Structure formats: C-alpha cells, structure tokens
C-alpha cells in the first residue's frame, strides 16, 4: 500500500469503487506526494516514500496515438521488493 496526496482527477482515474484506489491509471507519482507505504515482504510500514526506479524509457507506440514514455517501479527502501509499478503515456502526433 502507498499513502499519497492525489488530485481529484487522479483519484477519479484510480477509483475502484470500493473505497480504494489502483495506482496504474494515475501514472508516476511524485516522491513528495507519497507520505508512507507498507511493504508486504518486510511486513512494515515506513513513514517516507518508496524508492522510484525507472525500468526503461522505451518511447514505443502501444496503441493508435499512444506512446509509452516511461516504465518503472516503486520499491521498498529496506528490502528493495516491488511495492507497485507505474507507466507514463503520452498522446502521439
């Protein structure tokens, strides 16, 4: 779990309809917006943001008019296990 400040627009994109949000539709969260997270592997909660690791910046088309700009992960600062993943997309020309 990641606890973060998100805009109303981001919350609407991420809403699962059960009082919880799914990170994938939001894209990359800024470190300063994430206050704390829980690592299932460490079974611990941390009062800081997880590390952000950029996996790749492929700039590859994934659909008509949609380009994958960046792929990465949020990882635990203690054990480096993956807390979540993100994708950044851009509208093509």
Secondary structure, 3 states (H helix, E strand, C coil): CEEECCCHHHHHHHECCCCCECCHHHCCCCHHHEEEEEECCCCEEECCCCEEEEEECCCEEEECCEEEEEEEEEECCCCCCEEEEEEEEEECC
